[in-house]
């Protein structure tokens, strides 16, 4: 008996979930394009996933790439960026009762807590006179290229929620990160590398992979974790003995099966899977070349500090066997190389700065690790003509308290607790003003006093420099339009050059 064609076997439900919804999707796409809410280039190529297409921004951008250097664990702004002579005068005294009554602490016992000044010496750098601690001389040398914001504040005072808020805009799991949103809004300019790459140094952040997830966006927008030496991405290379033509045949077969399934159910995750296989194939050539630093001059390697030895004395939380000094330097140099190859968002995560005790030694260890490579990155981007179009951000989930740590079982007043009410971040490039100190905290560094900046304000301004209106960069999920800035955020015009 001759079998009827497959399309005769379809039920009404199958028709409604495939053909009818496809027609409706075409109509909706046309309507959204007419309204300017969907770029026509997004539907230009059926064979190419949306994440690999360059899209038109809402307005003319000033930045094309972002390097977000995330200091997980929270550096002490009071010992690095924000000198407080009044705090030093009040060293050893209790916190004023008016503040104490409203304060929340992660670990400090408020009844016996006392203010702790900083022994650090601060110096003014550059024509702008920006102040840096004696532990950050290299960053001080590029002060005239920096925007220092001393009035950041967050809603969270524990690490994982705070890290989620900084990276994802809200302190909830399952939300897209900043790099995912940027690539969702603009697409990737790199054909052979991911649009969103993550590099790590040190012990790793408490937030882990939740800090570079794509959330409810297609998985092709997730950050791809790279290693700064050895095999760039685990399992990227072919098994020994597998010739290229067999690998290509296997990829073609997998693609055909995925494409057939996609035509049946139109699940965007299948399109993401197809792209992941194809991108992995292209990365097999591009990724090893990327991390091969043999064509960099010795002067460049020395400028970044590649090959620096670990200090002879290290603190317990540093995990010196990971070669953090060399690893962080390589990450900064790789970030510049990724920008040159069209990677949209590079997240360098260095941990941990969570210094509740032995602050002087532990903070010095971390500051010395990052000071030279970050300054070299800014200088290198500038001399190559890339800084104007590349935004560099240095910051963390929150800062450290003006009070000394007095937790039971620890020597009192040798570290600082979590402090979300006022802290400091640095930005450079991407069309932002240079040599500017923006905002301030009060005399003891407890609250923001002038020009407070919420984390969502930071996000809104970053998106603005990429030509994206944070109110319009949305994705509908479970009946609601979500965005990076959630229900807040204001572009800070005073930062824009």
Residue, then its C-alpha position, 0 to 999 in steps of 0.5 A: x500500500x502506498x503511504x500518504x505524504x507526511x503532511x497529510x498525517x498532521x493533526x490540527x494541533x501540529x498544524x497550529x503549533x507549526x504552520x499557523x504559528x509560523x505564519x503568525x510569526x512572520x506577520x509579527x516579525x513584519x509588524x515589529x520591523x515596521x515599528x523599529x523594534x526588530x532589526x531586519x538583519x536578524x532574519x537575513x540568514x536562516x542558516x545563521x543563528x541570531x547571536x552571530x549577526x551584527x545588529x543595528x543599535x538604537x543610536x550611534x554608539x561610541x563603544x564597540x567592545x567592553x572589558x569588564x575586570x571583576x574583582x570578586x570579593x570586594x576590594x577596600x575602597x578606603x585603602x585603595x581609592x578613597x582617602x578619609x582623614x576624618x576616619x583616621x582621626x576617629x580610629x578606634x572610636x564607635x560608629x555614631x549611634x545615628x548610623x548604627x541604628x540603621x546599619x546592617x552587617x554581614x559579620x560584624x558585631x555592632x555592639x563592640x565595633x569600632x572605626x578603623x582608619x587606613x595606614x595607606x599613603x595616598x598620592x595625587x597622579x596626573x594632571x587631574x590630581x586623581x588620588x591612589x593608594x601607594x599600592x597602586x602606582x601603575x594605575x596612578x600612572x594612567x589616571x588621566x585616562x580614568x573615570x573614578x566613581x566614588x559613589x557606587x552603591x548596591x542593594x546587596x551586602x553578601x557576595x553571591x547576591x551582590x555579584x549577581x546584581x553587578x553582573x545581571x542587574x538583579x540578585x536573582x538566579x536565572x537572569x542574563x548577564x551584562x555580556x549576554x545582553x550586549x551580544x543580544x542587542x548588538x550581535x557579534x563581530x567575530x566569526x571565529x570566536x564567541x561574542x562573550x568570553x570569560x577569563x579567570x584568575x585566582x581562586x574563582x568567585x563565589x557566584x561561579x558560572x551564574x555570573x556569565x549565564x544567558x538566563x532566559x536568552x538563547x544559550x548562544x549568548x552565554x559567556x564561554x569560559x577560556x583558559x589563558x594557557x594550554x587548551x583554550x576551551x576544554x574538549x575543543x581539540x579533536x580526539x587523536x587520530x580523527x582526520x578533519x574530513x571525518x570531523x566535517x562529515x560528523x558535523x554535517x550529519x549532526x547539523x542536518x538532524x538538528x536542522x530537521x528537528x528545528x523545522x518541526x518545532x522551531x525551538x531556538x535552543x536547537x538553533x543555538x545548538x547548531x551554532x555551538x557546533x559550528x562555532x566550535x569547529x571554527x574556534x579550533x583554528x582561531x582559539x589556539x592562535x589567540x592564546x599563542x603569545x609568541x608573536x607579542x614583543x618581549x616589551x609588551x609581555x614585560x609591560x603586562x607582567x607576563x611570566x612574573x613570579x608569584x611572591x615568595x610569601x602569599x596569603x592562605x586565600x591566594x592559592x599561589x599554585x594557580x600562578x595568579x600573578x602570571x595568569x592575571x597578566x595573561x588574561x589582560x593581554x588576551x583581552x586586548x587580543x580578543x578586542x582586536x579579533x572582534x569579541x564584544x564582551x570580555x569578563x576577567x574575573x579575579x578572586x578573592x578580595x574578601x579580606x575580613x582579616x590580615x587586611x594589610x598583607x592580603x590586600x597588598x598581595x591582590x593589589x600588586x597582582x592586578x595593578x601592573x596588568x590593568x594599567x598596561x591594558x589601558x596603555x596598550x589599548x590607547x597606543x593601538x587606537x582602541x581605547x576610544x572604542x573599548x570600554x574598560x571597567x574595574x570594579x566589584x559587587x560592593x566595598x568594605x566597611x569603615x569598621x574593623x572586623x570583630x568577628x568571634x574567633x578572629x583578632x579584632x580590627x585586622x580586616x573589613x566587613x562587606x559594605x554596599x552603601x558607598x564604594x569605588x569603581x574605575x572606568x576608561x575609554x568607550x567615549x567616557x570622560x577622562x581624568x574625572x573623579x565623580x561623586x563622593x562618600x561622607x567623611x568616614x566613607x559610610x554613605x554616598x554624599x554627592x552624586x550617588x550611583x546605583x548599579x543599574x545606573x552604571x548598567x544604563x550608562x554602559x549600554x548607552x555608550x554602545x548605542x543601546x537604550x536600556x529601556x528598549x533593550x528588552x526580552x519578553x519572558x513568561x509574560x513580562x518584558x525584562x531588561x538588564x536594568x530591571x525597573x531602574x537605571x538612569x544614564x549618567x550624562x556627566x560621564x559622557x565625553 
